[in-house]
Amino acid sequence: MWPESGESKQPLRTGLTTGTCATACCVAAAQYLFTHAQVLNAEVTLPKGKVVSLTMNPCRIENDTATASTVKDAGDDPDATHGATVFASVRLLPETGVRFKAGEGVGTVTRTGLVLEVGEPAINPVPRQMMTQHLEQLAKQYDYTGGFEVTVGIENGATIAQKTMNPRLGILGGLSILGTTGIVRPFSCAAYIASIHQGIDVARANQHHTIAATTGNASETAIQSRDQLDPMALIEMGDFVGAALKHLKKVEGQQAKLDKFIVCGGFGKISKLAQGHLDLNSRASSIDLGALAELARTLGGDELLQDAMGSANTSVEALAFAQKQGIPLADEVCRQALKVCRRYIPEHMALEVLAIDRKGNFVGQAIDLGESNDD
């Protein structure tokens, strides 16, 4: 999972996507083929028109193929590929067009539900478009009428991919080449959010009728132990519950395929969701102990309990105080969180929210069977 962010008085640095890095490598490798001159700084025009320059490692050539590489800088975003070496090998072809291949450390699509067809290298559409446009511009510049074979790779990508959702999504052998704007914005975690969307799409495309979105390993283990769901139906959403809810609302509006959606997380994070927060990271939302104490009051908690909860060190301690008085605080928090989720989840779908403690034990539950399950 992404690390918690601390307070910072300095502006956070933006970074560049793997798609931008791969494009720069294509530019450097192709120019080396055309001119035999090293390109130590490759310029890339991003989708919105901004031009960036990337520092390149020296090109190398073997037979008729030139290979260029660069080190990805994700800025201050906690990106799994920050510091990874991205490379592209370019070979000239007699026929026009650009043909893409997966090199070392880039995965191959093996399941339906993604934007790419099964068997395709995991190079997403926008990076493909960026590389194609830059290669076409170079072809025009050097009066070249043929095409290109582009092999994109990431050193140690297969190992890095184990830290991502790629294996569960059916992207095997390595990482994906991603990016829609070319820029990585600090703590936007765009790649992680994209993996949440892809996970939902893959599960639906493969006819899973129940999906469980979890905030981390403990909640995933708990729900898997209870329901024995296929790993493909488990979506590790982390703190980005809003990304999961909004994407599910979008795709279910197109064609309903799910019968039930489950949200499972630590009690503290579920309490944030209950208060309407859709980003559960500590940089974006805080646990409101006062609100939990007020909720306990509505459930019959006395003033001593409210005072104890309001001055508790953590939400877990506040919950323990409520449990000692027999106050069903966690169940009510789950009910409030379910109401927030229902704003995005269609009425036909059953919805369940579960909270766990730090040991992975269920402490709260709320369920709404949805319209289609009513008698």
N, C-alpha and C positions, 0 to 999 in steps of 0.2 A: 504494500500500500504506500501511498505518498506520505512523506514525512510531514509532521506538523510544521507550520511556518511560524517563525518568531517575529518579533517587532523589528522593523528596519527603518532607519531614518534616511537611508539612501534610496534613490530611485532604483527600481528593479530593472535589470537589463533584459531586453528582448533577445531572442535567438532566432535561428534559422532551422527550418524543417529538413527532414531527410530528403524530401522532394527537391528542395532548393539545392542541397548539397549534391545530389545526383545530377541535377541539371548543370551545375558548375563543372562537375567532372566530365560530363558529355562535351561541354564547350571546350575544355582544355584538351581532351583526348582528340576530338575532331580537328581542332586547329593544329595539333601536333601532326596529324596525318596529312593535313593540307600544306603545312609550312615547314615541318621538321624543327620548329622553334618551341622551346619550353614556355608554357604559360604559368607564371607564378602567382598571378592574380586573375581570377576568372570573374567576369561580370555576368550577372543574371538579372533579367527583368522579371519582377514578380507579377502575379496575375492582375494586381491593381495598378501596375505601372511603375512602382518604385524600383530603382536599380541598386543592387547590392554587389559588393565585391568580396570574393572568398579567397583566402590564401590557400594555394594548392601545393601539394607535394610534387616533386619532379615526375614527369610522365615517363613511362617505360614502354617499349614496343617489342613485341614478339611476333615474328612472322608478319602478318598483315593487320595485327590488332594493337591499338594503342590503349593504354590504361592510365587513368589519372585518378588521384584520390585527394580527399580533404578530411579534416577532423571536424566533426559536428560540434557546434557551440550552441547549446540550447538556452544560453543566457542564464537567468536565475530561475528557470522553470525546473522542477524536479523530474526531469525527463530521463527515461531508462537509457536512451541512446546518446545522452550528453557525453562528449569525449570519444565517441566511437568513430572509427575511420570508415568513411563511405567511399566506395570506388565505382567507377564505370569503365568498362572496356568497350571500345567502339571499333567496328569493322565495316568497311565500305562494301556495299552490295550493288550488283548491276541493276537490280529492279528498284523502282522508286518506293518510298515509304520508309517507316521505321518499325523494326521488329524487336520486341523486348524479350529478354530472357532473365531468369533468376540466377544470379551468381551466388558465390559462397555467402551464407548468412542472410539471404533473402528467401522468404518462404514461398510456397506454392499453395494455391487455393485447392482444397479437397472437398469442400462441402458447399451446398447451395445456400443462398440467402445473403451472400455478399454482393457488392457492386460488380465484382469480377466473376467470370465464368470459371467453373471447375477446370483445373489444369493450367490456369493462367498464373504467371508470376505475380506475387503480391505487390504490385506497383499500381497504386491507385490512379484514377482517371486524371486528376489535376496534375500530378507529377508527370504522367505520360504526355499530357498536353504541353507542359512547359518544356520538356526535353525535345519533343517533336518540333515545336515552334523555333527553338534555338538552333536545332540542327538544320532546319529548313532555311533559316536566315544565313547560316554559314554556307550551305550549299549554293545559295544564290550569290553570296559574296565571292565565292571561289569558282563560279560557273560550273558547278558539279551537278550532273543530271541523274546520278544514281541514288541509292538509298543507304540505310544504315542498319546494322545490327548492334543493339545496345544490351550489354549484360551488366546489371546493377548488383552490387554486393555490399555487405557490411562485415568487416572483420569481427570475428567472434559473435556474429549475429545469432547463430543458433543457440549459444549460451545465454545471451542477453534476452532472447525471446522467451526463455523459461520464466522470466520475471514479468511477462506480459500475458494477456489473455489469448494470444495467437494460437497456442496449441488447442485450447478449448474451442476456438472459433473454426478449427479445421484448417488453419494456415500453418503448414508443417515445413520444417527445415530452416526456419529463421524468422526474421522480422518483416514488417510491411514498410514500403516506401510511402510515406503519408504527406499530407499538407494540402490545404485549400487556399491559403493566402500566401504561403511561403514563409510566414513569420510565426515564431513561437512566442506567445505572450506569457510573461511570468505568472505562474500559478493558474493559467487558464486550463492547463492540463488537457489541451484539445485532443491529443492522441488517446488519452485515457477515456475521454468522453466518447470519442469515435469508437473505441472498443466496446463500450457499453451499448451503443446503438447497434453495432455489428452483432454483438451477442444476442440481443433481442431478435434481430432479423434472422439470424441463423436458427435460433430455437423455433421461431414461428414457421420458417420455411421447411424445417424438418419435422413438422407436425407434433410438436410438444404443446400440450394444451394447458399445462401449468408451468409458470416461470416463477422462480424465487430470486429476488434481488437482495443482496446482503451487503453489510457495511465492512466486512472483513473476514478473516479466516475463522474466527471463533463462531460467528453467526452462521457462516456457510457450513461449518462442521455440524452445528446444532440442527439446522434445518435438514441437512442431508441425512443425518442420523434418524430424524423423525419421519421424513417422508420418502427417503430412498429415491430421490430424483436423479434422473440421468444428469451427468456433469454438464451436458450441453444446455440444460434447463436452469443452471445456476449462474446468475449474473452477478459478478463482484462489482457492485456500483461504487464501493468506497463511500466517500462523502457526497457524491454527486447524485443524490436521490432525484433532484429536479431533472437531470438529464435522462434518467430512466423513465420517469413519469411522463414527461413531455413527449419523448419519442414514442412511448407506447400509445399515448393519445393520438399521435399523428398516424401511426401505421394501422391501429385498430379502426380508425375512421375510414381507412381505405378498404379493408377487408377483415372482418372479425375472424380470428383464428384461435384466440385464447379463451379458456373457460375460467381460469383463476390466476390471479397475480398475488404473490406473497412478498411482503417487505419484512426483513428480519435484521435487527441490529442491536447494539448495546443500548441499555436503558437511557444513558445520557444522550446519545444521538437521537433516539426515538423521541425523547422529550423535546429536543430542538424541532424535530419535524412536527410534533404536536402544536408547537407555537407558530407554525407556518413557515419555518426556514426550509429552503430547498437545497442549500449548500451547508453541509453539516461540519465543515472544517472549522477549527477554532479561530482562524483568521477572519471568517465570515459570520459566525454566529457563536453565541455563548449560552451556556446552560443557565437558566433563570431559576435559581433556588427559591426566590420569593414567589414566583408563579407556581412552583411545585408545592410550596407551603400553602398557598391560597387554594390550590386544587384539593389538597388534603383536608382543608377546612370544609369545603363543600361536601366532602365524603364523610364528615363526622369527626374529623381530627380536632383535638382541643388546642388551647393556646400554647400549652407547654410543647406540644408536638410541633406546632407552627414555628415557635421560636427555635427549637432544636434544628428543624429542617432549614430554616433561613440562615442559620449560622454554621451549617454543615460544611465540611471541607470539600466534599464531592457529591455528585448526584447519587452515587451508590450508597453513601452514608445516609443521605436524606431518605432514600428509599428504605433502608434498613430501619430507620426510626419509624416510618409509616407501617412497615410490616410488623413491628413489635406491637403496635396498637391494633393490628388486624385491619388496617385501612388498605383497600385494594387500589393503591395508587398506580401501580404499573399497568393494571388493566385499563384504568381510566385514561392514562397517558396514551396507551395504544388506541383507545377509542377516539381520542382527539386527533391522533396522527392519521387514523383511518379516514376521518372526515376531510383532512387536508388532501390525502391521496385521492379520495373520491372526486375531487374537482377535476382530476385529469383522467381517471380510469372510467371507461364507459359503464353505464348502469347494468348492461347485460352480463358483466364479468364479476365473478366472486372475488372478493378482496379480503386479505387477511394481513394483519400487522402483529408482529411478535417482538418482544423485548427479551434480551438475555442479560444475565449478570456477568461479571468478569471471569467466572468459571465456566461460562457457556451454558448455564442452566436457564431455562425459560422462567421468566418472572412475571410476564404480562402478555395478554392476548386479546385481540378484538377481531371479529369476523363479520363480514356482510356477504351473504350468499348471492346477492345480485338478483336482478329481475328474472333472468332466465331460469333460476333455480327455485323461485317461489312456487309454492303449491297453489 
